[in-house]
Amino acid sequence: MRPIIAVCCSDGDDPDLSTHAIEVAEEVGRCIAKNNCILVCGGRTGIMEAVCRGVKEEKGLTVGILPESRGEANRFVDIPIVTGIGHRRNFLVVNAADAVIAISGRWGTLSEISFAIIFDKPVILIRGTGGVVDKITSDSFKEFLPSKCFIVDSAREAVEKALEEVRRG
């Protein structure tokens, strides 16, 4: 079975969204597709759209788990799943995945990271992308991270670590 990798990240309305985070997300998407994995994410704009775009550049498969309507899906989502449950869909994004990669983000991303930790799934945090990820990877918070949380510095490292952890089971 193909691994399913969730990418949890900022929406397009994040005022602190950086070009760097978008570029990292696109590369994460390309790496996911090159490794024959399936992407699952919130399916909307911002970093979610960037990671989906990266997957599609490499002819991969994207699944968007949407809060309310099909119209929320970015144009790179292959399989839109409309939940009608708003932000509570974050639980579904994480639960569907074998591993979670987090890029930047705000409260929704923090909830997804928390669910992944609760479900004992591997969580890969890409340092330097901003948002809650940079807060969590700071020296003052790192000591609280469980053993299945990994801090990396690049898209390639993130996908490699996710796959390593998925294979480890």
Secondary structure, DSSP 8 states (H G I E B T S, - for coil): ---EEEEEE--TT-TT--HHHHHHHHHHHHHHHHTT-EEEE--SSTHHHHHHHHHHHTT-EEEEEESS-GGGS-TT-SEEEE-SSGGGGHHHHHHT-SEEEEES--HHHHHHHHHHHHTT--EEEETTS-HHHHHHTSHHHHTT--TTEEEESSHHHHHHHHHHHHHH-
